[in-house]
Amino acid sequence: MLELKRGILCVHGKYMVRLPLAREREVIITKGEVSIYRRTMGTLKTKINLWDPQVHIAFVANESTLTIMALHDEIILDCKTSLERDGWLGAIYTAQSDPPPPPPSTLAAKLVRHASNSSSNGGGGENESSDTDSDFDGFTDETETLAAFQNVRSSIIMDVGQLSRDEINLVLLPTTQTLDALASPSKQAVAIASYIERHDGGGRNILLHWDILISLQISGLKLPALLSLLADRQGTSTTVVHRKPSLTHKANVSSFVRDLLFHPLYSARLRGVDEAACAAVIDRHFAHCRLRRYSHTDDDILPTALKQAASVAPMPSLVRKHSQPHSSITSSSSPPDTWDARQKRNSYPSITLSGISLARLSAPSTATGNSFATLLPLRSVLATYKLSPLAFAQQCALFHHGQLTSFPLWSFLAPSHHQKDISESFNRLTAYLVWSILAEESPTDRADVIEAITCIATASSGKTLNNFHFVMACIGGLGDTPLMPSRLPLTWKKVKAKTKAQLYELRSLCDYTGGFDTLRRKQSLVSSTAPTLPFLGIIGASLERLKSTPYVVGDGALNFERLERQYNALHVVENAMTTAYGGIAPHVEVQTLLATLPQQLPFCTPKLLHLRSLHLQAYESASMKSPSLFADPTAASATTTSTGATTTTAAARRPSMTNESARLLSFKASCALWHCVASPSARLQILVEAALADDRAAVSRVAATLHRDVKNTLYASSCAALCLLVRQGLDTIFRSILDIYGNECVELVGDDQLNVWTPWLYECVVDSVYGPMAASVQAKLQAECRDADRQLMRRFQNRTAADTLVHYTMFNPLNQMAMLGQTPIAMLRLLSSVAQELNSTDAIARKQLRTLLANSTAATPQSAIEYVSSTLDLTKCSLSLVRGIELLKQCVQDEDRELKMQ
């Protein structure tokens, strides 16, 4: 008999003459038997048949003993350690496999014995009296039971014959083999099972591509069927085994089953419609894989936190999940300098406690509580929350790890919204870093932000974080076009040499030569020993190149080479998902900032950053050519001679025209308007009001002069002179704002095409400047056109009395034309809204507008036309506003034409 295991164990049981103490015995496990011998003399003490259905094996997870309970014996084996106990359990399970076929039934034995007796008696009737009733005792009952069973079986077959295969599989119990499971597996299914047996990590490769394999519609490929097939090939089922599996094959299959049970990523494959059937197959053939310590690796080196969590974690009834790590976080200090290289992949730390839940994050409030503000740039974030570059890098690592583990690993194999979310988050983070530099007002501040970003990237690439995803965001942001040294020469001149050296090393690491070969090799090397966040762009490119390779080759066989290459590409992502960052407390405000960047950066467009960079380029290039621009004006005046006093004074005053201090609104304020005000015309209105409110600005002085001249001319000149004065004054203010604050207008609108936003700017100027003089100018024009308005309204009323379609009384919109104090732009908007509501051809619109004028209480159509046309340059207004006044002019012209024809 083949001996499976032999050893000396402490044994005690009922056969040991009722002694309470355990004895050291020699235990030998052979195929189907456990034999216990005396250690010194070799005398057989007891023997247990493992194929006996009355034999049961019991053990406790954290104890070193196991109990073999038979019908009359109960033996307890003390294996000293739980790891040694697992070895004896494996040998016992192996000895229990492949039991012999069961003996014939009692009824069949009686029938055979009865036939042999009849043949020996010659079949003569003279021996019938020798038969006793005891020979046929119970035969009648068994015959009737068998007949009844046949009838029930026939009815079941008749009912099942009317069902389809899927319906039959649906009504079967979870522990019953379906018709698909009983069918012979296809060649592709056998190839998958063979691949799992022969390749280390082949089970994870199959689980990674399980959705793809299912989509190939392989016959009989279901998870319970695959587990049953593996059990048949491993000899753990009662079917005939065609070969003897090796220990390597058994280890690979056990790893596959254990990944289904405990792996934080691949255990998701077990959850679903086939979970109960899979659990039944595992309990029947792979019960040893449910042991927490049953593995071929040294699990004694698990971290202490994992052991503490495993000791208190509850055990589910169906499937035991992986142990959760200790979730208490004591401090927000930096991670340890050395990562425990002995940590195994099988320790499976939690992937949900790395960061905070993204679903519970809301838009952060500003540090000052100001609702009319935008998010803080990087320099303000570090100062407000008192974070070092290392601490900010740690928070970024927590956020990116939580973001990476929020979706399954196999979502990388096909286009999905998860990839789009990560790509958008990466682009928003890069844009935020670029904006944080350009938002600073002085070259020194911008250089400080560049140094801070470089320090953060250096900390992220260190051995404690290895956040290469964020490193690429930093390097990509610092290498963006708006931050090139040719755009910001003075800023890069103020960056320290040490920072430039660090930046050169980081750029060498992220060099795209050879498809980022340097970065690819480093993150693959580090991911096996420490927490790592790889740059996902490299992985996406690798998977994209493999799309041209088919999954099935010409002869119908699976292309396992492509599966292996895709698994190798995603292996670093798998390590990143299963390895958490420990000892770092999440900073709620910073995590919220990182999570809500896409919602808080609508203004941070490539065009806006490009325009801002061009504005800074003009300033810094001029400053590089004139170093005296940044000299102290008092010191410069003290060192000048009498002959160079004028030149020095002029040079000292030049920064007031080109420096950031000369701006009406800072770049941060412009971004705040972008963030809080949706309409571009409303943002321009705020800019114009700010320009008119600044007493030192030339625009406010021109507006004050216009108001004073209108006041003096109102009673001393004609209406034509007054309207000309107002029109020229508005044009002067409009050109002044366009010349002085044109760059800020471009930033607020986000478009450098003048014909797009200049009509909005002109309308904003008219609305802001016209207010103090609107009532005076309108009243004078109404007095000038009083007779013309009366005659025109009389003709309207007489002509439209017969064909009036709708009688307007209280809610006629044209009643507001007679209101004093409204600006011409407000009247244009009123007429434009009326024309838009009519929404018909010009002839019908004119007819309906005449009806509205005839029923209106505002009898000033002619004065309204003069008020708008004489004081405004309608060519500078938008076409949508001009349509209403043009329609009113056509109505008046039609009345004049019909009057002349009469």
Beta strands, then each sheet from edge to edge (+ up, - down):
strand 1: 3-12
strand 2: 23-30
strand 3: 33-38
strand 4: 44-49
strand 5: 56-59
strand 6: 65-69
strand 7: 74-78
sheet 1: 4+ 3- 2+ 1- 7+ 6- 5+
end
